[in-house]
Amino acid sequence: EEPALVVANRGAVFPAQTVLDSLGQIGQSTKPKGLAIGHKGIGFKSVLEVSRAPEIYSGWSGEEPDLSIRFDAAEALRDIRAQLGPDWDDWVRQKQDGLAPDDPRLIPVLRYPVWEPDPPDLVRELASEQENDHRNGYTTVVRLPFTKEMPLGEWREKIQRALADVSDHTLILLGCFDRVIIENRFSGSREDVGVEFGP
């Protein structure tokens, strides 16, 4: 598969309504107080620093995820232009100095989720992991594919530098994880960062 940063957890299922109510907006949240990893969808927007086409898969009640979406500014732009026709081009010329009507940067990408009918093999693998003959798969998988905004080597280094900073101190500050496993399939390494609470 194409290079990607993949983050998976076994927490609460990611509801579809959250995609609409929180991820694409600032200051909105559907999570009960004290049960959130982040704060009102602000952190998720940082994924756009490493991928312009993030994907979310969550809630595996059967073979397919209950939520299977990706965000794609180019596809959203094609749909908008098809709906609005020349009105879109006129609006862009009047309001967006310096951007062409077909520039995907015009689109607030997290406001346009698209259903993804075919999750990648790694996503399926993570969702169906077995442990001692019991299904112990991840409930939510966020996949951030490489999307060529920067050279691949620079992208890899950026990801690896960020992951190198994950420590037991970070986990304690987050307060919602007791263990993070970082598997680097580029280098073949695997690191288990855990937190010990008490004796």
Disulfide bonds with the S-S distance in Angstrom:
none
